[in-house]
Structures are given as C-alpha cells and as structure tokens.
C-alpha cells in the first residue's frame, strides 16, 4: 500500500504542480481564463496542438484497453481480463455516471460564460465542474501506473496527464479547480479499481 501511495504521489505531481503554478502566476481563475484567451489568439499553432491532445488522449486508452482485453481473452489470461473489466466498470460509474451527475447538479459556468452557478442544468456551458476529460484520463492511467509499479512508466503517464490537464485550462474549457477536482475524482476511481482488483471479488471459480 505504501508503494502504491508513493507511485500515486509521483504520478500526480506534474499535474498538481502545473495547477499550482498557473494559479500563483495569475492570481485568480478569472485572470487565468483571460490570460490564456489572449495567448490562444496569439498562438494558433499551439492552440491546434493542445486541441489535438485533448481530443485524442482518451481515445488512445479506449483503443489500448480494448486491444489488451481482446488479447487477454484470446490467450486465456483470466487475471488480466478481470483487471481490465474492473477498470472498465469503475470508469463507467465514476467517469460516466458520477461526472455527468455532478456537472448537471453543480452547474458551474465554464470560463468566459459568466460567474453564476446554475444547478440542475443541461446547458453544456454550465458543465465546468468537474473536468470530465481529467477524471477519465486519470481513471484509465492511474491503475496502469499502480499495477506496473515502475518509475519510468509512472513518470511518463504523469507527464501525459499533466499535459492533458493543462490543455483543458489552456483551451478555456475548464478552470484550474475543475481540473483539480477531476484529478481527485479520477484518483478515487483509479484507486477503487485497484482495491477491487486486489480483492477476491469477481474472481473466477476453479
């Protein structure tokens, strides 16, 4: 468990440090939104790169987990099949149901869409909190980092989620605190998946 928490801390560090740096540099979330609005206008190529990153980050994991599930099924690796199915099930609950419930219930406006919350709304402009992309990418990648327990893959995944989280703020889709709570919710999902995977639940009978 201590090793898992150490890898979780290493995994989370770049994203959390980025959020802290952005917040401290700008002073407020309104200032963050205004700064990156001007920066996007002045740097369209970087904006395009950030959009590609944010659009394709989660689909990479869809494909990866899908391919791994098929290969594990064909090879008869029941333990790996069980692990992947647990991650998929937890993702459906946390990154799917919980995120959409919270977004609609809280109703926080996205950057540049006003200051007033509008709870119980279906308007996408009021679905800023939490960041669904961040929740999802953490839910996919944290179980991998904790399962591998190797510093190099953990560091690579940590930089990846750090960039993804930054892209959500840079593109003006989320406030830094939205990304923070997305990380927190995604971490809950990833850690929950590992707890279930390490237990005897859903273990095939012999």
C-alpha distance (Angstrom), angle and dihedral (degrees) to the residues before:
residue distance angle dihedral
X1 . . .
X2 3.82 . .
X3 3.81 89.8 .
X4 3.80 90.6 50.1
X5 3.80 92.0 52.2
X6 3.81 90.3 48.2
X7 3.81 91.0 53.5
X8 3.80 90.5 44.9
X9 3.81 89.5 54.1
X10 3.82 92.3 47.6
X11 3.79 90.7 44.7
X12 3.82 92.6 50.6
X13 3.81 98.9 41.7
X14 3.86 101.7 87.9
X15 3.80 93.3 48.4
X16 3.80 94.3 46.8
X17 3.80 93.1 44.4
X18 3.81 90.2 50.0
X19 3.80 91.8 51.4
X20 3.80 91.4 47.9
X21 3.82 92.1 48.3
X22 3.81 93.0 49.4
X23 3.79 91.8 47.7
X24 3.81 94.7 47.3
X25 3.81 93.4 44.7
X26 3.80 94.7 51.9
X27 3.79 101.8 30.1
X28 3.80 98.5 -142.1
X29 3.79 139.7 31.1
X30 3.79 91.2 -113.5
X31 3.81 88.9 55.8
X32 3.82 90.1 48.0
X33 3.80 90.8 54.5
X34 3.81 92.6 47.5
X35 3.81 93.5 47.3
X36 3.79 94.9 51.6
X37 3.81 92.1 42.8
X38 3.80 88.7 60.6
X39 3.81 92.0 41.2
X40 3.83 92.3 53.5
X41 3.78 90.9 51.4
X42 3.80 91.3 51.8
X43 3.83 96.4 43.1
X44 3.83 110.5 41.0
X45 3.82 93.8 162.9
X46 3.80 92.1 57.1
X47 3.79 89.0 46.3
X48 3.82 89.7 54.5
X49 3.81 91.5 49.4
X50 3.79 92.0 49.4
X51 3.80 90.9 49.0
X52 3.81 91.3 51.5
X53 3.80 90.0 50.2
X54 3.78 94.2 48.9
X55 3.82 93.2 44.7
X56 3.80 97.7 48.5
X57 3.80 105.0 32.8
X58 3.79 97.3 88.2
X59 3.84 96.0 39.0
X60 3.82 87.6 58.7
X61 3.80 87.9 61.5
X62 3.82 92.3 44.6
X63 3.79 88.9 57.2
X64 3.80 93.8 41.6
X65 3.78 95.9 50.0
X66 3.80 91.5 42.1
X67 3.80 92.8 52.5
X68 3.81 91.7 44.5
X69 3.80 91.0 51.2
X70 3.80 92.7 51.0
X71 3.81 92.8 47.4
X72 3.81 92.7 46.4
X73 3.81 90.9 48.9
X74 3.78 93.0 49.5
X75 3.80 93.0 47.2
X76 3.79 92.8 47.6
X77 3.80 93.8 -119.1
X78 3.80 97.2 155.4
X79 3.78 94.5 175.1
X80 3.79 92.5 57.4
X81 3.80 92.3 43.3
X82 3.81 89.3 52.7
X83 3.82 92.0 48.5
X84 3.81 93.4 50.5
X85 3.80 93.5 46.0
X86 3.80 90.4 50.5
X87 3.82 90.8 52.0
X88 3.81 90.4 48.0
X89 3.80 92.5 49.3
X90 3.80 93.8 48.1
X91 3.80 90.5 46.9
X92 3.79 90.5 53.0
X93 3.80 90.6 54.0
X94 3.82 100.3 38.6
X95 3.83 106.1 28.4
X96 3.79 92.1 32.3
X97 3.79 114.7 33.3
X98 3.81 100.9 18.9
X99 3.81 95.6 46.2
X100 3.80 94.3 49.6
X101 3.80 91.8 44.6
X102 3.81 91.7 51.7
X103 3.81 94.3 44.2
X104 3.79 92.9 52.6
X105 3.79 94.7 39.6
X106 3.82 96.7 48.3
X107 3.81 97.6 37.5
X108 3.79 97.9 -164.1
X109 3.83 113.6 176.8
X110 3.78 118.5 -117.1
X111 3.82 118.1 -118.7
X112 3.78 110.6 -65.8
X113 3.81 93.5 14.5
X114 3.79 98.0 99.9
X115 3.78 135.3 -85.5
X116 3.80 104.6 -95.7
X117 3.78 122.0 97.9
X118 3.81 116.4 -131.5
X119 3.82 107.7 -160.8
X120 3.80 120.7 -156.3
X121 3.80 93.2 20.8
X122 3.79 131.2 145.5
X123 3.82 94.0 -157.4
X124 3.80 111.6 119.2
X125 3.81 90.8 -146.2
X126 3.83 87.3 65.8
X127 3.81 96.2 48.9
X128 3.79 99.6 89.0
X129 3.82 101.1 120.1
X130 2.99 118.9 99.2
X131 3.81 111.7 17.0
X132 3.80 105.1 -119.2
X133 3.80 94.1 -163.6
X134 3.80 90.9 54.3
X135 3.79 93.2 45.8
X136 3.77 90.9 50.5
X137 3.81 98.3 45.2
X138 3.81 91.5 48.6
X139 3.79 90.2 47.6
X140 3.81 90.4 53.9
X141 3.78 100.1 41.0
X142 3.81 104.9 35.3
X143 3.83 94.1 66.1
X144 3.81 88.6 51.9
X145 3.80 92.2 51.5
X146 3.79 92.3 47.8
X147 3.80 93.6 44.1
X148 3.82 94.4 49.6
X149 3.83 94.2 40.6
X150 3.79 91.9 -166.2
X151 3.75 121.8 132.5
X152 3.82 98.5 -136.7
X153 3.84 96.7 54.3
X154 3.80 89.7 41.1
X155 3.82 91.0 52.2
X156 3.82 91.7 47.3
X157 3.81 92.2 50.1
X158 3.81 90.8 45.8
X159 3.80 92.1 55.2
X160 3.79 90.0 46.6
X161 3.81 94.7 54.3
X162 3.79 89.6 42.6
X163 3.81 90.2 57.5
X164 3.80 91.9 44.4
X165 3.79 91.7 51.2
X166 3.80 90.6 47.9
X167 3.80 91.0 50.6
X168 3.82 90.9 57.2
X169 3.80 90.6 54.8
X170 3.81 94.6 39.4
X171 3.81 93.5 52.5
X172 3.80 91.7 50.6
X173 3.77 95.5 -116.6
X174 3.79 95.9 117.6
X175 3.77 144.1 21.1
X176 3.83 116.6 -121.6
X177 3.81 90.4 -107.3
X178 3.83 89.9 55.2
X179 3.79 88.9 57.6
X180 3.81 91.0 46.1
X181 3.79 92.5 54.2
X182 3.80 89.6 43.6
X183 3.81 87.9 56.0
X184 3.80 90.3 47.4
X185 3.80 93.4 49.9
X186 3.80 92.4 43.3
X187 3.80 90.0 49.8
X188 3.79 89.4 52.7
X189 3.79 88.8 52.8
X190 3.79 94.6 45.5
X191 3.80 94.1 46.8
X192 3.81 91.1 45.3
X193 3.80 90.1 53.1
X194 3.80 90.2 52.2
X195 3.81 93.1 48.3
X196 3.80 90.6 51.6
X197 3.81 92.3 44.1
X198 3.81 91.1 51.6
X199 3.81 91.9 49.9
X200 3.81 128.8 74.8
X201 3.81 93.3 -107.9
X202 3.79 114.7 126.4
X203 3.79 91.4 5.7
X204 3.83 111.3 157.6
X205 3.77 113.5 -113.0
X206 3.78 117.1 -120.1
